[in-house]
Amino acid sequence: MMLSPDFHENKTLHTMASEQTPLLHYRLTGGSIQAPDASASPQQTGTSGCDVGPTGSPRRLGTLFGVVVPTMLSMFSVVLFLRLGFVVGQAGLLQGMAVFFLAYFIIGLTVLSVCAISTNGAIHGGGAYYMISRALGPEFGGSVGLLFFLANVGSSSVYLLGLVESVVMDFGQEYGGSLPTGYWPEVGYGSAFLLLLMLICQFGAAFYTRAIFLVLLIVAVTYGAAIASLFPSGGERSVVVVLNSSMHLNVTVHAPNLGTLRSNLNNDYLVDYTTGDVATFFSVFAVMFNGCTGIMAGSNMSGELKDPSRSIPRGTLTGVAFTYCIYNLTAFLISSSCPRLLLQYDYGFLRTIAPFPLLVSLGVYAAASSASLSCLIGASRVLYALACDRIFGHMLSPLTVTSRSGNPWVAVLFTWFLVQCVTFSGKLNSIAGIVTTCFLLTYASVNLACLAMEWASAPNFRPTFRLFSWHTCLGGLLGSLAMMFLVNPFIALVSLVALSILTVFLHYQTPDMGWGFISQALIYHQVRKYLLKLDIRKEHVKFWRPQILLLVANPRGACGLIRFLNHLKKGGLYVLGHVVIGNLDTMPYDPVQTESPSWLALIDQLDVKAFVEVTLAASVREGAQHLLRITGLGGMKPNTLVMGFYDDSQSHDWFLSDGAFADNAENRSHEASVCGPTPVQQLRTHFPPPRGAEAVRLLCESEYVAIINDAIKMGRNVCLARSFHRYPGPPLQNRFRLLRRDETPLQSTIHSDSETDTSDLETGASVTFPDDDDDGSVTIDVWPLDLLRPDAAFYLDVCGLLALQLACVLGMVPAWRGARLRVLLPVEMCLGVGHKSSDGASDCLNDATEQTANSELGGMGTEASASFLPLRDGVREAEVRLRKLLSGLRIRATVHTVPWDDVVALHWCRSDSGWIPDSVEDVSGVAKTIAGVPEKLCTPYIDAINGLLRRTSGAAAIRLLYLPRPPSDQRRYPAYLQRLHQMTGHLGPTLFVHGVDHVTCTDL
């Protein structure tokens, strides 16, 4: 299939060569996958950019020396030679094996998660950081990656200090040797060892392989000699244990026998001579677990492995299983041959009983140095991956420099410098707790990443390693978190706080990396599940909320309305709908695909909570029908259609005045010099300036009114928004005061429920109430009755109730909570005091409409769908009825009666159709005729309504008016629209409201 050049200009397609990116083209008959675009950035391709060096350095490490050996040596470290005596001597063989099992069970669950993630796609440099960041996103991955890097730095220093401590104990002057001891000499020894390790790392992965092979030979020979010492010639051997300068202990080591084994089966917790505290099961477990935190040593070298997806799971499992067997075998042999006192008072007993103690010491040095080397080179690779991904911006860019062979020598130098700084502390115990906690936090994050992907059930998560489930992931997560607080609760809490702070910081600072978001997959999974449970058949009016579909032609002229409706939705569905005019048969591609991203960017820029629906249709009306039918999903579908008002006024360009589109607000996380045009610049380019007053329209008057009629037929409420180019935002007092300077001041005589005097009403005198704006408060005015039907201006139907409901909802929004709601009730003073028009028409009219209204209200139950306001008994009675209705609906509002006798007089006197009836039969259908506008309304009458609105509601922030149903005769559509235009001329933000369904309820 051929695509037009225009398509490629709008949507670039990259063919990716790596496993973790979308595979678009694959040659089956030979060759290789088409290479990615050379100009594509790591963010575009989804790769880290760290899998190979800039010169294409090859990956040299295999499974054995790349994963198995580093994992084994890191997990052995000095525990094998210096801590097994402590475990068996204090806990006994049975509890000691329980300690091994529990520790390896926790880390084994983490290993299963590592294996699952590493076999789900291509793995590049960074090890655990790479897995977590690609699964959980750059924010969480970057924060965990930084802590993991620091943990490796600290661990390297801990093993180094342990190495120095062993050397000093063997050759220091305090212990009868010749080496000087003290702070600075010991720091010098550590620095010399560290310099040697750094030089090994600078030679790259090949030299590192040779070094760890040599270390492996030394450790193997040493371990063999230590085990051989458990089988003394002659069957036994006496040794002397030095307790202190004045006390010595003579013990005998036997060849493995049942008697010694039975004596060492159970626990015997005594004082730990290194700390002075009585040992417990958990203290023994914590010491042992510290030696098991080397499972990531092989994963850290993922960027150097030939086949990481194969080597990491096989090598890690092999290394962990081998060390577990060695620990249990060694513990069994020790329990069978060494007396309990030797194990409790000499944790380095293997050197004591060995024929050649220095050989065992050499093994300790080799194991400690190899563990420190693995952490040093692993930390440099994690740091290099962080720098390549630019998680922290360009701050780490110098660390991406590599040698010709691809070795990140700058990252190695920086890591060496940090390890050297930690070494200056010289405090082994204080660092060890922090290091272990950070490692456990990383393990918990790996389990969380695997758990999230398993729960998301994404089709592309199909690792070839299947020996895991969400149960193992959850167990590893909880086990790692529990161990964090068991080792050191304070450090664990501080680590979690630091992780949270880093995550929040990176959330606002890190650009979109194009790695995908596991949160989106999890949200999708949960939303789909609950959408299926959202049954439209179980809807109830008690839980009604506005679910809005806003039709937008050009957002540059509608930003004010978009923001206003974002407040009005009150937690409901909010959709921006746009219709693209055209025919897909004549187009080379679907234009909707290129429109949607710009609309989504607009939503982000305006910071509104809305969805976007764009459709292609031959006309705007047809597209509106599409959107009304298909927008939403399941029980979440729009119940209210909102459109801007149809007039010839010049649209306001919000892109030129709104602060969200100002130059100083252009996407703070983007750097224009590197990333190209900012989002605001792209929006300005995509959306053209608003049309002029004389511009050609895609929508005519008749089609506009037809859309209103279509929505009503489809059972949707309809709102028409006018003059929202003057909407200044939420009701900040100063902003509305500035707006009011251009408005007509409130001058009319209006009657308030609190200031009205019944005697004045009955005499028809003018009664005023204090100006609502004297206190500077913001008001929302609601006219719930149909002003174009004075004959029905005493019948409050679903349209008026919807207007009241929307005004109440708006007042519940925090940004509008300070606004006061006013309900304006137009009344005829002559009817209020029982006066009759000619031929007694007013009483007949009241009788007929009250009878009709009561018949309609019968059987409605508690659904407040309509209310009859009787004027025959007086204006006061109508006002009381309205206040009672508002009280029953729990709507806090003040009721103001507005005399409009002079306005109605224009309608009765100038109407050509003679509205004064001759009999009750002539008005029997009055209450049911509110679905349309009278065919003939004189211009002076509509102008008088406009004057009334300007006088009474000119200073309001928002006005909600009754929207009559369009006439059934399409030839009257232009006249219908003209009356609405004439009625609301020169007003501020106004919202016409037409309801079709119940929205209020008096039930509990």
Steps between C-alpha positions, in 0.01 A plus 500: 500500500637838402453805718511857385792725593263708712446205726870466570525868578248462776585158631849364464532125492820347631602147427670366804770241524479428869266260675346753738370729225207464259589259221364638174708327234685170518674336208416130494712402201836605635683804620401673819245732633509843344714727710349784691518854379841631588354833598259349747575581859496242776171647613349446157616145461436401855853372560740618762781569266729307731497156351819555302766761495517774245740304289287187507703312763408132511356325803760258629368335817329163505284337763777347713733795551241766436233384747575174686843583637425865601179387671676222689791712613274789607278270704794323661699818573636465855194320641628162387820530698414741785127471583396136468643426843283772650184366332551135599645576844212721610203353311606139475486289186120473480425867549807588295359308205166672565685831477653394168163387369317816602769730361525311173123471477466878506779564252388199294162663443682810381716290270187356342378854428838592353491196277148579381576861410833420337338244267222731385710698253841643427698607806760772471743660742388590850386166641230546763465868414426417137237243596324724750505815288363325191227334704397772746601811308786750520386666824498191717777330304726804523453541873555129571791498255672781689452324833622174345809677370570645846442158654763349271738783586448443871522123462830530317632710787365255761676204340814711467494596868442134586806412294709762683370375834607144417845614389548704819392207716754277327792741470426801719722609784212474749478130416867422508578589138709771341248712310421839656140533621278798557259711299729640232705184440180297459355763266824477302473122472140530384588770247780286356270200460231723348744647249594150387132409455435820306786422262350155437168663414671748266637216291143395419293186509766270351752576773224480761425146381862394548512661844192327636620170355819538702299592809277197449802271497634654821163473679452142382845391620452680830160347557635156424782548750254625764274198454800268512593647839170363634645152445815515719756227471463259786132583538537802726697816554531730800493876452519796734239777484612834640206656684696802627848583622455292814268220393562221253279209403624158396262314267528189289388472140391150402435341169127516416308284750145459627581607855624840399212532256241433773658759727475764228147426380312742725550868565707643785481879481773678694653846497645596162855602590519742208197706612451415867132415443330166548447338162149410382356322202432829324845642570654183355262524205594865436872417497447209263270697272762772457713242324222405260456839336722424202239355268514802270875476436444320171200711397705816541720383213202466264654748256812280469320167457478332161144381563364658818151355462654153513798559731328693781235243595724196453805653660319657795307183582814292473700733723230523764437125505874424521562738791196365686634148472850606606368685806291203614778249433755710684263555796442124524873420497572771756226372732637146470858583590534827697397540864242769586745712705737533204217623278367745761827661597696496173300595191815469287564149625586369152828687518556370853461132412663518156853359464584807290304796643637741242342293225156554652583869543587514132157361421340765718696771318405359161131466584479851648691660212289319236177614668630857513608478135158371390325783682741758359462397138126437544449847647686660210274321250186611682630858508585483130145381422351785706718748314411359158127515575532862616269429788655794684535717194840597365658509845649151448584542131881494556462150646395362160856532363648162413830364376554352156408161634176637639606503866334791691823614660361834623218322683757263651711793621200674653391178674854446629498853641175441690622167638817672612296767680297233682821318590619807687220443753674180612184383677399160373196438718333838439522460123390136488145569619445773240640283221285200587187716521562652158557157347178373653316803367629415154391139535155614613482725192592214266223289652261791471589545133437134423182500708368806318562351158342171605191675639472723193463184286647675198518264199863600437606387847580140422841413649653173395578431867170380644596380851336798666156642576356806663514308828880470481532866402282611788686273741835641389369855533364452850803298608743767384303778669477299822873436499565872452325581825648198673856607419451864601153660526629858503720459193216318323263789565755757387564300182131490414468875558804564280353276230171691513672838474712389207198354323303823534799705387554288191128503423517874441850516352534197273375530141293227341746218434272298273538181706132455571332525837402195699253722684305539177476123459387456861247781472367352177460161664311642796291744297384227265404282792296770672347633179348157454349534846366849425153393388296769327185317609580578862519875457299708746415866506653530850844444353459717191794715402573702187682301232588754238577482130630835377510553125799716411587629156819690588632490858680830454164669544357266762757470780283698741203272444719189524626611841154594621355159412794335672359649821140421410555127439534430878693175465295389201600410148633789294570454130621749242349409165624622163373426151736487202312562176594265219466163334746225583467358147663810355775527763839326505481449877263549790536863621357404839826320579696825466241716676472305825858557630461877469173495691656289773788749522243779530337323794837469671575867442163616634528256792141375467372151569343408170504242225519567128282358224569598139291369214490533123168578334352663193336774709519641849150376578585146393820512704308627804263206465798266491642650816168497683453132421847354547676725752562326829505137599258284689335698777717804437332691222430871467156613614547867412601661172664842522564726202620852459241752390446561129556866421714726284719643775877495468649204690753578770845341452582347839842386380607865502362592842484185711790452739517130419615589150743775596868466416599460863263205546611287208548153637753544774640151457598551136813665379419672175856505379520121512145373462387737222171691515332512837145368545358853496675580174369179349146584611522847351613348174235227491193705596440797270396840635128538571280588205407858427146632507476477120666159464321218322330262744490123483175506692183692407233621740251229410758224546600645836142495629455154348787374718313629805189319387697179430652502848158544663362213292789284617413575862789740569479823694615800297688810610593796282785717627521863396750778573751272670776700335435730796535216752795593725541167673401389853336772712798691624351818637732745328454340160123533512517851633705594196238335284214684666638840408371444150162361612178688557456554876216328680221757500175305480249457775522139606323334789692278739363232722661666799407860425160456333200649679168332424305823526719663241455207264127508528486872424731461205758746636867471401713337767880491476758286676864587577747462221645145514835627386559736784709235675691421181368141487461311173151395397359226278159596365243240400183583305319165523188605308449541128518874437378458142176342624340736750196275495716218643715713727348341807588141409842376613584194289809281448676780311476737796596225742803414287606865509468499880692174523786625282523823699510300823768269359706800395478642850631173644826529308780638723582775251139620510417426862496868592237586239138567603213341313199718415177365356308771315124453475318730254152589626201701377386722782150534355445123516650486846221717651218322322447748217344361186582576147227555252230228502648353819777330308758495776293293741401262222865471401606422856222245544578321178874486543484403865269212409733390221812536718347307785407218264856488372646509849283212612693175533845659480585386850806666645668583170488879485421540133254789500331748731196724462537850647144638548479871439127528570556481875760775487864556411597421856348151470695429181816615668435282804435199278827555315693539824342180629603320184859622534503392864379154407773476238766621751594789271627801692380802307318827549175556311438838344171594336530720194192699394463487124151633438630759257686228308205260482274781396700531179438133427124505566437827321710446188456129438321450171367164610292642786625302797211595730272193488123504480449179696676244710503260208721738307775474761465138602836417343696799627716309748591252231598756240824601667686278255513783249511871446182685401491547130468876522696704753529871444841662501414755773408215734833322447689828535317559825611157626856587407475826690359317801788253497758775465353696788453210738785263409750729335747466787471123542799279426291239318137501388299183441192548284219275384557368146170429319478202274557581132186514285403195303486701178856529366405821319472668840854402611660835404228695682545279808871568506448871438273528806760337723763734356284805554403399853862464626670782316760704694503255792797330659553120512159340453395137489171395340374175654251247366437181697337180385527276805472505876812632673383580854355287779364557849568143617764423758 
